[in-house]
Amino acid sequence: MTDTISFDDFLKVDLRVGRIVDAQPFPEARQPAYRLKVDFGPEIGVLSSSAQITVHYTPESLVGRLVVGVVNFPPRQIGPMRSQCLVTGFHDADGAVLLCLPDGDVPLGTRLL
């Protein structure tokens, strides 16, 4: 287990539901990755992200999926692209990433609490 945090600390992380609207190979990345565009609804809009999820997903299988993303990290330069959000996931037994997905249809931009 990691260090204990307060509920106020947890609330600082803005986790929202978004829908992947575009997924492209990202050959310039150091590790195999995709360039994603994720729509977080009218309040936040479409944000870009680099995601190392190539083992379990193809670009075609990602478009239209709901995902959970952190939308309040500062933008990060990853090679030639600027990543604006972090799409969340879990490592499988081999270390490959599986996405953290809502278990039903949730309005875009809904905050995780």
Residue pairs with C-beta under 8 A, 6 or more apart in sequence:
12 72
13 70
13 72
14 70
14 71
14 72
14 111
15 68
15 69
15 70
15 71
15 88
15 111
15 112
16 40
16 41
16 44
16 68
16 69
16 71
16 109
16 110
16 111
16 112
17 40
17 66
17 67
17 68
17 102
17 106
17 107
17 108
17 109
17 110
17 112
18 38
18 39
18 40
18 41
18 44
18 47
18 66
18 67
18 68
18 69
18 71
18 85
18 87
18 108
18 109
19 38
19 39
19 64
19 65
19 66
19 67
19 108
20 36
20 37
20 38
20 39
20 62
20 63
20 64
20 65
20 67
21 37
21 38
21 39
21 46
21 63
22 35
22 36
22 37
22 63
23 34
23 35
23 36
23 37
23 57
23 59
23 60
23 62
23 63
24 34
24 35
24 59
25 34
25 35
25 59
26 33
26 34
26 35
26 50
26 79
26 81
28 79
28 80
28 81
29 50
29 52
29 78
29 79
30 79
31 52
32 52
32 54
32 55
33 50
33 51
33 52
33 53
33 54
34 50
34 51
34 53
34 54
34 57
34 59
34 62
35 48
35 49
35 50
35 81
36 48
36 49
36 50
36 51
36 62
36 87
37 46
37 47
37 48
38 46
38 47
38 48
38 49
38 67
38 69
38 85
38 87
39 45
39 46
39 108
40 46
40 47
40 69
40 71
40 85
40 108
40 109
41 107
41 108
41 109
41 110
42 108
42 109
43 109
44 71
44 109
47 69
47 71
47 84
47 85
48 81
48 82
48 83
48 84
48 85
49 69
49 83
49 84
49 85
49 86
49 87
50 78
50 79
50 81
50 83
51 87
51 89
51 97
52 97
53 62
53 87
53 89
53 96
53 97
53 98
53 99
55 94
55 96
55 97
56 92
56 96
56 97
56 98
57 99
65 99
65 101
66 101
66 102
66 105
66 106
67 87
67 88
67 99
67 100
67 101
68 87
68 88
68 100
68 101
68 102
68 112
69 85
69 86
69 87
69 88
70 85
70 86
70 88
71 84
71 85
73 85
73 86
75 82
75 83
75 84
76 82
76 83
77 83
87 99
88 99
88 100
89 97
89 98
89 99
89 100
90 97
90 98
90 100
91 97
91 98
92 98
